[in-house]
Amino acid sequence: MIPDDTDILITHGPPFGILDETVYGKRTGGEELLLRVYQVKPKYHIFGHIHEDHGSFTKGETTFINNSILDD
């Protein structure tokens, strides 16, 4: 349900494989979310939920920001 013309996307959790690794090494992001983000190509995708993998990462046209501020 993410519109095609989205420039800034804010979700609770991350897309699969992008700033989504837990302290146990498990990837927990959404696979369908990842596919949709690659289709829409927002300028920014901001999320949290996975506290231990905070930071930012740019891939293609999108900057991904895990804005978690708490530690585990």
C-alpha positions as CSV (number, residue, x, y, z in Angstrom):
1,M,0.0,0.0,0.0
2,I,3.0,2.3,-0.5
3,P,2.1,4.9,-3.2
4,D,4.4,4.9,-6.3
5,D,5.2,8.6,-5.8
6,T,6.5,8.3,-2.2
7,D,9.7,10.3,-1.6
8,I,10.0,9.7,2.2
9,L,8.9,6.4,3.5
10,I,8.5,5.8,7.3
11,T,7.8,2.3,8.6
12,H,8.1,0.6,11.9
13,G,10.5,-2.1,10.8
14,P,13.3,-2.4,8.2
15,P,13.3,-4.1,4.8
16,F,15.0,-7.5,4.7
17,G,18.8,-7.4,4.7
18,I,19.1,-3.7,5.3
19,L,20.0,-2.6,8.8
20,D,17.9,-5.4,10.2
21,E,20.4,-7.7,11.9
22,T,19.9,-8.7,15.5
23,V,22.6,-9.4,18.1
24,Y,22.0,-13.1,17.3
25,G,22.9,-12.5,13.6
26,K,19.3,-13.1,12.4
27,R,17.9,-10.9,9.6
28,T,14.4,-9.8,10.6
29,G,13.3,-7.3,8.0
30,G,10.3,-7.6,5.7
31,E,10.9,-9.3,2.3
32,E,7.8,-7.8,0.7
33,L,8.7,-4.4,2.0
34,L,12.2,-4.7,0.4
35,L,10.6,-5.5,-3.0
36,R,8.2,-2.6,-2.8
37,V,11.0,-0.1,-1.7
38,Y,13.0,-1.2,-4.8
39,Q,10.0,-0.6,-7.0
40,V,9.1,2.8,-5.5
41,K,12.6,4.1,-5.0
42,P,11.9,6.7,-2.3
43,K,14.7,9.1,-1.5
44,Y,14.6,8.1,2.1
45,H,13.3,5.1,4.0
46,I,13.3,5.7,7.8
47,F,12.5,3.0,10.3
48,G,13.5,1.6,13.7
49,H,12.6,-1.6,15.6
50,I,15.9,-3.3,15.3
51,H,17.8,-1.3,17.9
52,E,21.2,-3.0,17.5
53,D,21.6,-2.3,13.8
54,H,21.1,1.5,13.8
55,G,22.7,3.7,11.3
56,S,22.3,4.6,7.7
57,F,23.1,3.0,4.3
58,T,22.6,4.2,0.7
59,K,21.8,1.8,-2.1
60,G,20.9,3.2,-5.5
61,E,18.5,6.1,-5.1
62,T,17.4,5.4,-1.6
63,T,19.1,6.2,1.7
64,F,18.0,3.8,4.4
65,I,18.0,5.1,8.0
66,N,17.5,2.9,11.1
67,N,16.8,5.6,13.6
68,S,16.7,3.5,16.7
69,I,18.1,5.3,19.7
70,L,17.9,2.5,22.3
71,D,20.3,-0.3,22.9
72,D,19.2,-3.9,23.5
